[in-house]
Amino acid sequence: MSASQSIITRDTSDIAKPTENLYESLVIISKRAKQISGNMKEELNGKLAEFASTVDNLEEIFENREQIEISKFYERMPKPTAMAIEEFMNGEIHHRYKETEEAEAAAKMEEK
């Protein structure tokens, strides 16, 4: 992902352009950030689950190093919010309005 790890000041009018409403844009971004966060959490938990063991031995020290490296990798990644904003600003997020879809479906049913 090409999102920046540092804080970027954004113009709210640029964020509002795709939906013509700042709050709608923020809702879309926040929902995408939750999706990204959930995916990252599942991926991290899957990788760390490989190290789960109840046996104490000398290999545990080596495994802890691997766990630390995996954790550091995820800590260095851009935050889900930054990734979602970047996707939104690049037009990579597709959104739709449930009410509009339902109205269109109802209109099609009436035509038949």
BELSUL-V182513 format. One record per backbone hydrogen bond with DSSP energy under -1.0 kcal/mol. CO is the residue of the C=O (numbers start at 0). NH is the residue of the N-H. E is the energy in kcal/mol with one decimal. If there is no record, write none. Layout:
BEGIN
CO/NH/E
CO/NH/E
END
This chain:
BEGIN
10/14/-1.4
11/15/-2.0
12/16/-1.1
15/19/-2.5
20/24/-2.2
21/25/-2.3
22/26/-2.0
23/27/-2.3
24/28/-2.5
25/29/-2.6
26/30/-2.4
27/31/-2.1
28/32/-2.5
29/33/-2.0
30/34/-1.8
31/35/-2.6
32/36/-2.7
33/37/-2.5
34/38/-2.4
35/39/-2.7
36/40/-2.5
37/41/-2.4
38/42/-2.4
39/43/-2.7
40/44/-2.8
41/45/-2.2
42/46/-2.0
43/47/-2.6
44/48/-1.8
47/50/-1.4
48/51/-1.3
56/59/-1.1
58/62/-2.5
59/63/-2.5
60/64/-1.6
61/65/-1.8
62/66/-2.6
63/67/-2.5
64/68/-2.4
65/69/-2.3
66/70/-2.6
67/71/-2.7
68/72/-2.1
69/73/-1.9
70/74/-2.0
71/75/-1.8
78/82/-2.2
79/83/-2.5
80/84/-2.5
81/85/-2.2
82/86/-2.3
83/87/-2.6
84/88/-2.9
85/89/-1.6
86/91/-2.9
87/90/-1.3
96/100/-2.1
97/101/-2.5
98/102/-2.3
99/103/-2.5
100/104/-2.4
101/105/-2.3
102/106/-2.3
103/107/-2.1
104/108/-1.9
105/109/-1.9
106/110/-1.6
107/111/-1.1
END
